[in-house]
Amino acid sequence: MDINHEYAAHQSALMQASSAVSADHRQHQLAKASRIAGRIGAFQHELGAAAACAWNAAHLAAAVPSAR
């Protein structure tokens, strides 16, 4: 896994979500960011990295619908 590519893809998805013109597009981008966060967390967990917990929390937090 190219972890820098995954970090960049995650950031890009979040930026696209923040500038989305529709709720559907925003939700699609947030779901994409969540999937990427899950992959990053799993990869870091396999390496024993402490940061894996933060990525897993980001992935799980995205699964909870926002109150917006």
C-alpha positions in Angstrom: 0.0 0.0 0.0 1.2 3.5 -0.8 0.2 5.2 2.4 0.9 8.7 1.1 -1.4 8.0 -1.8 -4.1 6.9 0.6 -3.6 10.0 2.9 -3.9 12.2 -0.2 -7.0 10.4 -1.4 -8.6 10.7 2.1 -7.9 14.4 2.2 -9.2 14.9 -1.3 -12.4 13.1 -0.5 -12.9 15.3 2.6 -12.3 18.5 0.6 -14.7 17.4 -2.1 -17.3 16.7 0.6 -16.9 20.1 2.1 -17.4 21.8 -1.3 -20.2 19.5 -2.5 -23.2 21.2 -4.0 -25.6 18.5 -3.1 -26.3 16.3 -0.1 -25.9 13.2 -2.2 -22.5 14.2 -3.5 -21.4 15.2 0.0 -22.5 11.8 1.5 -20.8 9.9 -1.4 -17.5 11.7 -0.7 -17.8 11.2 3.1 -18.4 7.5 2.5 -15.4 7.3 0.2 -13.3 9.1 2.9 -14.6 6.6 5.5 -13.6 3.6 3.3 -10.1 5.1 2.8 -9.8 5.7 6.6 -10.7 2.1 7.2 -7.9 0.9 4.8 -5.4 3.2 6.4 -6.4 2.1 9.9 -6.2 -1.6 9.0 -2.8 -1.1 7.3 -1.4 0.8 10.3 -2.9 -1.8 12.7 -1.0 -4.6 10.8 2.2 -2.6 11.4 1.4 -2.1 15.0 1.3 1.7 14.6 -0.3 3.7 17.4 -2.0 6.0 14.9 -4.2 3.1 13.7 -6.6 3.9 16.6 -7.2 7.4 15.3 -7.9 6.2 11.7 -10.3 3.5 13.0 -12.1 6.2 15.1 -12.4 8.4 11.9 -13.8 5.5 10.0 -16.3 4.6 12.7 -17.3 8.3 13.2 -18.1 8.6 9.6 -20.5 5.7 9.8 -22.7 7.7 12.3 -25.2 9.9 10.3 -24.7 13.6 11.0 -27.5 15.7 12.5 -27.2 18.3 9.7 
